[in-house]
Amino acid sequence: MQEQENQQAEKVEIKEAAAPEVQLDGVVQGETVQTSAPEAAQAAAPVQDTAEQVIAKLEAKVQELQDSFMRAKAEGENIRRRAQEDISKAHKFAIEGFAEAMVPVKDSLEMALKIDTPSIEALKEGVEMTLKQLSSAFEKNRLTEVNPVQGDKLDPMKHQAISMVPAEQEANTVVTVLQKGYTIADRLLRPALVTVAQGK
């Protein structure tokens, strides 16, 4: 009995001797290191704050882009509406301007008709005055004559050849103008009717 107790005591001593305390970085090996909940939350807090800050910045950027888009869209609509109004006004005022320029011409013709027995000279003067008014109205509205002179090269963009006639000049050149043409704002309104020289 005494021997069994001695053997158990020896085993305890051997176990205690076999498990020396070794410290690693200030922590005894074999011990369980426990971290309290507040310490863990405090360690994770910077990461959470950083993520929340990134999300907040991204949301603010999205809102800023949405606001910019809406402003740009509204501005585009305003520009389109103003452009349509300007085009409409331009057409309206262009017609009004031409009509206003033509009114004096009508007035002159009506005054000429009121004369009971006009002389040839008075009638001629009245017609000349009316023609000047009409020419002025054309000029104000950029309506210009196409009136080539004899010998000018035929221009299919402005002249319309009615016939070819024998002439002592270069072929395909204007011989006579039968009717003047007109352009409005550099766009052909009516071509000049001309005769053209035949080739020799």
DASUL-V41833 format. One record per residue. N is the residue number from 1. PHI is phi in whole degrees, 0 to 359 (NA if undefined). BURIAL is I if it has 16 or more other ideal C-beta (glycine too) atoms within 10 Angstrom, else O. D_LAST is the distance of its C-alpha to the last C-alpha in Angstrom with 1 decimal. Layout:
n->{N | N}
phi->{PHI | PHI}
burial->{BURIAL | BURIAL}
d_last->{D_LAST | D_LAST}
//
This chain:
n->{1 | 2 | 3 | 4 | 5 | 6 | 7 | 8 | 9 | 10 | 11 | 12 | 13 | 14 | 15 | 16 | 17 | 18 | 19 | 20 | 21 | 22 | 23 | 24 | 25 | 26 | 27 | 28 | 29 | 30 | 31 | 32 | 33 | 34 | 35 | 36 | 37 | 38 | 39 | 40 | 41 | 42 | 43 | 44 | 45 | 46 | 47 | 48 | 49 | 50 | 51 | 52 | 53 | 54 | 55 | 56 | 57 | 58 | 59 | 60 | 61 | 62 | 63 | 64 | 65 | 66 | 67 | 68 | 69 | 70 | 71 | 72 | 73 | 74 | 75 | 76 | 77 | 78 | 79 | 80 | 81 | 82 | 83 | 84 | 85 | 86 | 87 | 88 | 89 | 90 | 91 | 92 | 93 | 94 | 95 | 96 | 97 | 98 | 99 | 100 | 101 | 102 | 103 | 104 | 105 | 106 | 107 | 108 | 109 | 110 | 111 | 112 | 113 | 114 | 115 | 116 | 117 | 118 | 119 | 120 | 121 | 122 | 123 | 124 | 125 | 126 | 127 | 128 | 129 | 130 | 131 | 132 | 133 | 134 | 135 | 136 | 137 | 138 | 139 | 140 | 141 | 142 | 143 | 144 | 145 | 146 | 147 | 148 | 149 | 150 | 151 | 152 | 153 | 154 | 155 | 156 | 157 | 158 | 159 | 160 | 161 | 162 | 163 | 164 | 165 | 166 | 167 | 168 | 169 | 170 | 171 | 172 | 173 | 174 | 175 | 176 | 177 | 178 | 179 | 180 | 181 | 182 | 183 | 184 | 185 | 186 | 187 | 188 | 189 | 190 | 191 | 192 | 193 | 194 | 195 | 196 | 197 | 198 | 199 | 200}
phi->{NA | 295 | 291 | 297 | 296 | 296 | 295 | 295 | 297 | 296 | 298 | 296 | 296 | 296 | 298 | 294 | 288 | 282 | 240 | 289 | 275 | 243 | 261 | 240 | 53 | 84 | 244 | 286 | 296 | 100 | 276 | 267 | 269 | 249 | 250 | 289 | 300 | 300 | 294 | 295 | 296 | 294 | 291 | 278 | 301 | 301 | 295 | 296 | 299 | 296 | 297 | 295 | 294 | 297 | 298 | 297 | 295 | 295 | 296 | 295 | 293 | 299 | 297 | 296 | 294 | 296 | 297 | 297 | 297 | 295 | 295 | 296 | 296 | 296 | 295 | 298 | 296 | 296 | 296 | 297 | 294 | 296 | 296 | 297 | 296 | 296 | 296 | 298 | 294 | 298 | 297 | 297 | 289 | 296 | 294 | 297 | 296 | 293 | 297 | 297 | 289 | 275 | 301 | 299 | 296 | 297 | 301 | 295 | 295 | 294 | 295 | 295 | 287 | 280 | 286 | 291 | 232 | 287 | 281 | 299 | 294 | 296 | 295 | 296 | 298 | 296 | 294 | 298 | 296 | 294 | 296 | 297 | 297 | 294 | 297 | 295 | 296 | 298 | 296 | 298 | 258 | 60 | 261 | 241 | 280 | 247 | 225 | 294 | 261 | 301 | 97 | 294 | 293 | 297 | 248 | 300 | 282 | 232 | 243 | 237 | 282 | 272 | 203 | 249 | 233 | 292 | 203 | 275 | 204 | 298 | 296 | 62 | 243 | 289 | 261 | 222 | 255 | 274 | 205 | 293 | 256 | 217 | 238 | 232 | 53 | 67 | 249 | 293 | 265 | 207 | 285 | 282 | 272 | 223 | 258 | 236 | 288 | 283 | 288 | 283}
burial->{O | O | O | O | O | O | O | O | O | O | O | O | O | O | O | O | O | O | O | O | O | O | O | O | O | O | O | O | O | O | O | O | O | O | O | O | O | O | O | O | O | O | O | O | O | O | O | O | O | O | O | O | O | O | O | O | O | O | O | O | O | O | O | O | O | O | O | O | O | O | O | O | O | O | O | O | O | O | O | O | O | O | O | O | O | O | O | O | O | O | O | O | O | O | O | O | O | I | O | O | I | O | O | O | I | O | O | I | O | O | O | I | O | O | O | O | O | O | O | O | O | O | O | O | O | I | O | O | O | I | O | O | I | I | O | O | I | I | O | O | I | O | I | O | O | I | O | I | O | O | O | I | O | I | O | O | O | I | I | O | I | O | O | O | O | O | I | O | O | O | O | O | I | I | I | O | I | O | O | O | I | I | I | O | O | O | O | O | O | O | I | I | I | I | I | I | I | O | O | O}
d_last->{156.2 | 156.2 | 154.0 | 151.3 | 151.1 | 150.8 | 148.0 | 146.1 | 146.5 | 145.2 | 142.1 | 141.4 | 141.7 | 139.4 | 136.7 | 136.9 | 136.7 | 133.7 | 131.6 | 131.4 | 129.3 | 126.0 | 123.8 | 120.1 | 118.3 | 121.2 | 121.5 | 124.4 | 123.4 | 124.4 | 124.2 | 121.7 | 119.4 | 118.8 | 116.1 | 116.8 | 114.2 | 113.5 | 112.7 | 110.2 | 108.5 | 108.3 | 106.6 | 104.0 | 103.3 | 100.7 | 98.7 | 98.8 | 97.9 | 94.9 | 93.6 | 94.0 | 92.2 | 89.3 | 89.1 | 89.3 | 86.5 | 84.3 | 85.0 | 84.2 | 80.9 | 80.0 | 80.8 | 78.7 | 75.7 | 76.1 | 76.3 | 73.1 | 71.3 | 72.4 | 71.4 | 67.9 | 67.5 | 68.5 | 66.2 | 63.3 | 64.1 | 64.3 | 60.9 | 59.3 | 60.9 | 59.9 | 56.3 | 56.2 | 57.8 | 55.3 | 52.3 | 53.9 | 54.6 | 51.1 | 49.6 | 52.3 | 51.9 | 48.1 | 48.4 | 51.2 | 49.3 | 46.3 | 48.7 | 50.6 | 47.5 | 46.6 | 50.1 | 49.7 | 46.5 | 48.6 | 51.4 | 49.2 | 47.9 | 51.5 | 52.7 | 50.1 | 51.2 | 54.9 | 54.2 | 55.6 | 53.7 | 51.0 | 49.4 | 45.6 | 45.8 | 48.1 | 45.9 | 42.8 | 44.8 | 46.0 | 42.5 | 41.3 | 44.3 | 43.8 | 40.1 | 41.3 | 43.9 | 41.4 | 39.0 | 42.0 | 43.0 | 39.6 | 39.7 | 43.3 | 42.2 | 39.1 | 36.8 | 33.7 | 30.5 | 27.0 | 25.0 | 21.7 | 20.3 | 16.9 | 14.6 | 16.8 | 15.6 | 16.3 | 19.8 | 21.0 | 24.5 | 24.4 | 21.5 | 21.0 | 17.7 | 18.7 | 15.5 | 11.7 | 10.6 | 7.9 | 8.3 | 8.2 | 8.5 | 7.9 | 7.0 | 10.5 | 12.1 | 14.6 | 14.1 | 17.6 | 20.8 | 22.6 | 25.5 | 26.7 | 27.7 | 30.9 | 32.4 | 36.2 | 37.6 | 34.2 | 33.9 | 31.2 | 32.8 | 29.9 | 26.1 | 24.1 | 22.2 | 18.7 | 15.5 | 12.3 | 8.8 | 6.4 | 3.8 | 0.0}
//
